[in-house]
Amino acid sequence: MRLQSVFLLLALLAQPVIADEQGTILFKNVCANCHGEKGEGKIEVKSPSIANEPAWYVKTQLQNFHDGKRGFNTAADPQGALMASIAKVLTSEQIEAVAKHVESLALVPPKEREIAGADVQRGQQLFYERCMECHRYNASGEMLFGSPPLVGRQGWYLVAQLKKFKGLHRGSMKGDEKGAKMVNMATLFIEDEQMMKNVVGYILTLNPPVEESGQKVADELFQPKAEAGK
C-alpha cells in the first residue's frame, strides 16, 4: 500500500493538470486510499478523519512531513513515516491545492463517542485548564495559535497523538514551534494514559450529531417550516 501510493503519486505529478483540479485529483488518487473518499479515515490502516480540517493546518502539517519535522521515526510513527514519504514529492502548489480540497469536505463526526474507562468529568476539567485556551471551548481550533479543530477526529487518533507528543515522536524537531507547545503540555500536565483517555473522552462529547450527510444538520436548521394544513 505504501509503495503503491508513492508510485501513483509520482505518476500523477508527471501529468499536466489544471491548477484548480490538482487538489481534487491528488486527494482522489492518493489521499483517499487511506483517508477514505470523504476524508472519514480508516481505522484498519490507522488513518484519521481529515475532512473539513482548515487549509492552513493541512498545509502546515504537510509541510512538516515534507521537511522531516513529522514522520521522522518509522518505528514509533509508521503512519507518519508514510505521510512523510508522500509529502516529500509534493510541491508547494500541490500542498496548497490538496489542503483547499480537504477543507472543502464536509465534517465527518466520529461514530464512536466514548472511550472505555474514561472519566469524562475529569477530562473536562483538564480540557478547561490546559486545552481550551488554544483549542477554544468547543474544540473548534484557533488559527492564531496554530491549534487545529479537535472535533471530527476519532478518539483513538487523538490518544495516539498525545502519546507521540509525550514520547517526543512528534513536535520535538527543531522548527516545529506549535508541536513543541504540545510536547510541553503533554510532558508536564498529562501524567499517564488514563489522563489522555479522560480528556479525549470529553473532547468526543463536543462533536456534532452523526448524520447521513455532513450538511443535513445545517439544512434542517435553515429550512423554512411547512405551514400547518399544507
Salt bridges, closest charged atoms under 4 A:
GLU53 OE2 - ARG153 NE 3.53
ASP67 OD1 - HIS66 ND1 2.97
ASP77 OD1 - LYS164 NZ 2.69
GLU96 OE1 - LYS59 NZ 2.92
GLU96 OE2 - LYS100 NZ 3.81
ASP119 OD2 - ARG122 NE 3.68
GLU142 OE1 - ARG136 NE 3.21
GLU193 OE2 - LYS163 NZ 3.31
GLU211 OE1 - LYS216 NZ 3.95
GLU227 OE1 - LYS230 NZ 3.38
